[in-house]
Amino acid sequence: QGQMDIFRFLSLCREQGVDGASLHLQNLAGTEQEYLKKIRRAYLDHGLAMSIFTVSTDFGRPEARHEEEFRKAREAIRVAMFLGAPLLRVFAGSPPAEADRPNAFDRAAAAVRRVCEAATQAGLPVGLQNHNHAALCRTGEEVLRFIQKVDHPNLTFVLDTGQFAGSRGASGTPPAELRGADFMESIRQTASLARYVRVKFYSPGPDGAEPAIAYDQVFNILRGVHYGGFLDIVYEPAKTAAGPGEDVLSAVPRVVAFLRSKI
């Protein structure tokens, strides 16, 4: 919402006593080196690790529009390396029309492979994230098939607990075949591939738990595959008729306490 800059955000992370903080290319005020130096120093001063860096890519678009996506990806690789990010999060994207889904799937896989090759030269792994009801990687099966299609050793998986088809947080209207989809099954299918996990919260209760996601089940799945990475809190306040949802400054401390009680 533009109510804080990167430095206030990092200060908030320090106040919560978390171990790391993630950033997105679109949230930076710029990418010039002097600005990035200040961000890198702020991470150090707050005792935080740079957990992941993100660029929103859409390779479901026609190939004629891919160059702009590659430009963003190249810039993100440069920034991520300067800031010391261990992983770059990207997206496969969405088909322009449902009838184009098979072709979009193939061209997006080829494009993500190209990003993986560029990032390999920098020594930066690439993490594909599952994403929403219209996208190319909206179920566990689609994620597995996409990763196999990309077929590149530099690619890994970013698991978002709220973006598989069937989850409350997945945007877009689900197609008929995915109505009532079991997003927990998609989590089970892909958890062993995850090297980073984003945990979604919308309306945390008094104890910080999220009623829309059975996190006890999620954590049992992650323990079962010996997941050892970050749990990245993603707070998306549920909008209601009464207002925009609970303020981040009151909701997130309860979420942090809830997660600590579980791990």
N, C-alpha and C positions, 0 to 999 in steps of 0.2 A: 504493500500500500504506500510505499515511499515515506514511511514515518520514521525510519532510521537509516543511517548509512552503514557501510560495511564495518566501520570501526565501533559503532554502537552495538552492532550485532555481535561482534567478537567479544565486546565487554560483557554483554548479556550472557554469552556462553561461559565466560570466566565466572560470572556471578553464580551460575548454576553448577559449577564444578564439574562440567563435562570434560571429556578427554580430547575432543576434536571439534572441528567445524567444517562444514562443506560450503562451497561457493558455486555460483552459476555465472557464466560469462555475461548474461544479460543484466545481472545485478551490479556489475562493476561500473563505476563512473567513467572509466576509460581503460585503456590497456597500455598506456605509455609507461616506460620503465620507472620513472620517478614515483609514480602513483603505486605501482606494484611493489616497489621497495618498501613503501610505508606499510602496505598490507602484510608483507612478509615479516617485517619487524613487529607489527602488532600481534601476529601469531606467537612469536617468540616471547614478547612481553607478557602475554596472557597465559603462557604455558600450554598452548593448544597445538595439536597436530592438524595439518591440512589433510582432511580425511578423503575428500574426492573433489574433483572439479568437473563441471557439467557444461555441455553445449547442446542446445536443442537442434537436432538435425531431422530433416524429413526427406528421406530418400525414396519415399513412395511416389514422390513427384515425378513427372516425365524427365527423362535424362537431360533434356535441354535446360532444365532448371537446377541441375545438380551442382554446377560450378559454384554457385553462391553457397550451397551447403558445404562444399569442400573448403571454400574460403573461410567460413566460420570455423570449421574443424581444424584447419591449419593454425588459425589464430589461437584457438583454444589449446592446442598442443603446446604452442609457444608459451602461453600464459601459465598453463598447468606446470610445465617444467620449471619455469622461473619461480613459481610459488612453492614448488616441492610436492606437488600432488602425487600420490602413488597410483592414481587411477583416473581415467577420463570417462565420464558417463555420456553415452550417446543414445539416440533413438533410431529405430528403423524407419518410422514414419507411417503414413497412411496412404491407401490408394485413392486417387482422385475420384474413382467410381468403383462400386462393388464388382462390376464386370471386369475391371482391370486388375483385380486382386492378384491372380496368379502371375501376371507380368510384373506388377509392382513388387511382388515378393522377390522375384529373381533379380530385378535391377537394384533393389535395396540391398540385397545380400552382396551383390558385386560391389556396390558403393561402400558398404561397411568394411568389406575386405580391403578396399583401397585405403580407407581411414586407418585400419589396423596396420597396413604396410607403412604408412607415413609415420604413425606413432611408434612403430618398431624402431625406426631410425633414431628416434629420440629416446628410446628406452622406456616408453610409457605404455602400460597395458590399457586396453579399451574395454569398457564394461557396457554391454547392451542391457537396457532396461525394458521390462514388460510395460505396456502402456495402452490403456483404455479400449472401449468397445469397438471403435472404428479402425484401430491401428492394425499393423501387420503382425504384431507380437502381443496378442491379447489373452492367450491361453497358454498353459504349460506346454501343450503339444506344439503350438506354433513357435514358442520360444526354442524348444528343442530342435524343431525342424529348421528354423532360421539359423541357429548356431551351426548346425551340421552343414547347411548350405554355404555359409560364409567360409567355413573350413580354414580358419587361420589360428595359429597357436597364440597369437597376441590378444585374442578375444576371450573375455570372460563375461560373467553375468551379474547384473545388479538387480536384486529382487526387491520389488516394491509391494508391500503387503496390501496396499489399497488400490492397485491398478490392474489386477487381473479381472477378466470378465466375470461378472457376478458380484463383485465387491461394490459396496456403497460409493466408494470414491472414484470408481472408473467412470470417466466422462463419456458422453455420447449415449444415444439410445441403443441398447443391445439388439442385434438382429434376432429373429425368431428362434434360430437354432441355439442361441446363447442365453436366452431368457432363463433365469434360474440356474445359471452355470455355477458349479462348485469351485469357487476361487481357492478354497483351502486345498483342494486336490491339485490345482495348478501349483500352489506353493510346495506341496509334497513332491511333485514331479521335478521341480527345478532347484530345490534347496541345496542339493549336493553340488551344484554348479556355482552357487552364489559366493562371491568374494566380497560382497557389500550388501547390506540390508537396510532398506528405508522402512521405518515403522510409522504408519499413518494414524493420526488421531483427529477426530472431528468434534465430538462432544464429550470430553473426558468427565467421568463422574467424580464424586467427592474423593475417591481413592486414586484418581488419575487413570483408571481403566477406561478403555474405549468399548462401548457397548456393541458397536458394529463389527468388531473383529475379536475373535476368541484368542487372545494372545497367549493363554496357557497352552493352547494347541500349537500355535506358531512356535513358541519357544521349545516345546517338546520336539517338534520337527527339526528345528535348528540344532538342538542338542544331539539329536540322532545322527546328524551328519557332521558333528564336531565343528560347527561353525565357530570361527574365532575372530571375526572382524567387528566392525562398528555396527551399532544400531543407531541409524540416523533419524532423529525425530523430525517428522514432517507434520506440522500442525496446520490443518485447513479448517478454520472455524465454521461450523455448520450454520448457514444462514436460516433464519426463521422469520415469521411474520413480525415478531417482536423486535428484530434487529439483526445485526451482522454476525452474531455469535460472540462467544466469550473472548475477552481480550487476551492476547498472547502472554502478557506479563503475569496474569493470574492463572492461566491454564497450564503453561509449560512447567512451572515448578512442580505441580502435582504429577504431571506426566513423567518428569525425571525421577521423582520419588517412587512412582509406580514401577518404572523399569528397574530401578536399583533393587527394589524389593524382590524382583523376579530373577535377577542375575547375580 
